[in-house]
Amino acid sequence: MSGPAPKSTILDIKPYVPGKAKAAGFAAPLKLSANENALGCSPKARAAYVAAAENLHLYPDSKAIALREAIAAKHKLEADRIVLGTGSDEIFSLVCQAYLSPGDAMVQPHYAFAAWAIAAKAAGARVVSAPERDYAVDVDALLAAVDPTTRVVFVANPANPTGTCVPFADIQRLHAGLPEHVVLVLDAAYAEFAEGVPGYEDGMTLARTAPNVVLTRTFSKLHGLAALRIGWGYAAAPIVDALNRIRLPFNAATPAQAAAIAALGDSDFVARSLTLVREMRPRLTHALTNAGLRTLPSATNFVTALFPEGPEAARAMELHLAQCGILVRGLSGYDMPSALRVTIGSDPEMLEFECALRGSAAAKRAGGSLGRNVPGSS
Ligand SMILES: Cc1ncc(COP(=O)(O)O)c(C=O)c1O
């Protein structure tokens, strides 16, 4: 039997593989695999989410007016130039659907967030990856990869899975080198964690004035609302108009809108989340370097470490940690098979991670594997 065949580019798509959530034998493993917020979410956001349960029979506000106004007030933006998405993932898809046709190209850095390529290929486009310079975005390589078929360029700053960021001056240079008919998507999912990095800016100022820049942000990371799937884009009015035409009418659920508004108003939770990352990032980096690994400079809520001994060693550590009930992200799907990505956790979580890491070093010295936790105990 030969059923319908999907468009050829669809079968070329590597399905997205999320960070692992299960460790055999552990009811509640320590999940350091998806860059979620170790503190959970704002209690105010949770209360707003619960209160929204009163009206589950009603459709959401399809224009998300209150949320767009809250975002606009927070970031000093024009509310009518903000478009809401089911996670910022959906904004990537909308941009690709609106601006990429079969035969067009999307250009991205080599170590790119996987959702972009899925969105581009779903729109029938080719994906061109430009080399990076020591795991950081290389603007010259990106510009060199642009040709007359290029319609969209994606960059995350700071980037996932590397955690590195580039100065805003580089992004400005990239933008200046692109023809105006090319859409530049600046994915700023981790922007808040880059505060204080010299020369860093998320790109909002560029999106404010340029006709071809889409800045995206998310409530999944700093605000800890990943389960609610809510993110947004900010761009020139004609781009927002195009995205709104193809956006599903009720793409932002009422509880998600309500929780996001409350999250924006909870500066205490935001401050605590930022403090945690600020305090734990050097500590996690230190633990990884102490274990003999090379860490990439992180401007995010995770640290990516390279194993000088290669992919086998990275895989063995991922397995060892899983046997201790700790889940980290192996990066072979991102063409970094010698690397692991570790989300920053709370103080006790980092302690647990450090013990497991030390346990692995001890096991290596003893020539065997050493699991710290008894399966089922956590
Ligand atoms: C660089 C980057 N952009 C976007 C996202 C997705 O964000 P959202 O949950 O808003 O779809 C992630 C999630 O891990 C990410 O790492």
The ligand as an SDF file (V2000), in Angstrom:
LIG
                    3D

 16 16  0  0  0  0  0  0  0  0999 V2000
   18.0690   29.1200   21.9130 C   0  0  0  0  0  0  0  0  0  0  0  0
   16.6690   28.7280   22.2700 C   0  0  0  0  0  0  0  0  0  0  0  0
   15.6620   29.3530   21.6730 N   0  0  0  0  0  0  0  0  0  0  0  0
   14.3890   29.0370   21.9500 C   0  0  0  0  0  0  0  0  0  0  0  0
   14.0800   28.0340   22.8400 C   0  0  0  0  0  0  0  0  0  0  0  0
   12.6610   27.5920   23.0070 C   0  0  0  0  0  0  0  0  0  0  0  0
   11.9340   28.4220   23.7800 O   0  0  0  0  0  0  0  0  0  0  0  0
   10.3850   28.1860   23.9700 P   0  0  0  0  0  0  0  0  0  0  0  0
   10.2170   27.3050   25.1420 O   0  0  0  0  0  0  0  0  0  0  0  0
    9.8830   29.5730   24.1710 O   0  0  0  0  0  0  0  0  0  0  0  0
    9.8210   27.5880   22.7110 O   0  0  0  0  0  0  0  0  0  0  0  0
   15.0850   27.3520   23.4900 C   0  0  0  0  0  0  0  0  0  0  0  0
   14.7620   26.2640   24.4240 C   0  0  0  0  0  0  0  0  0  0  0  0
   15.5490   25.5200   24.8870 O   0  0  0  0  0  0  0  0  0  0  0  0
   16.4210   27.7000   23.1930 C   0  0  0  0  0  0  0  0  0  0  0  0
   17.4270   27.0590   23.7740 O   0  0  0  0  0  0  0  0  0  0  0  0
  1  2  1  0
  2  3  1  0
  2 15  2  0
  3  4  2  0
  4  5  1  0
  5  6  1  0
  5 12  2  0
  6  7  1  0
  7  8  1  0
  8  9  2  0
  8 10  1  0
  8 11  1  0
 12 13  1  0
 12 15  1  0
 13 14  2  0
 15 16  1  0
M  END
$$$$
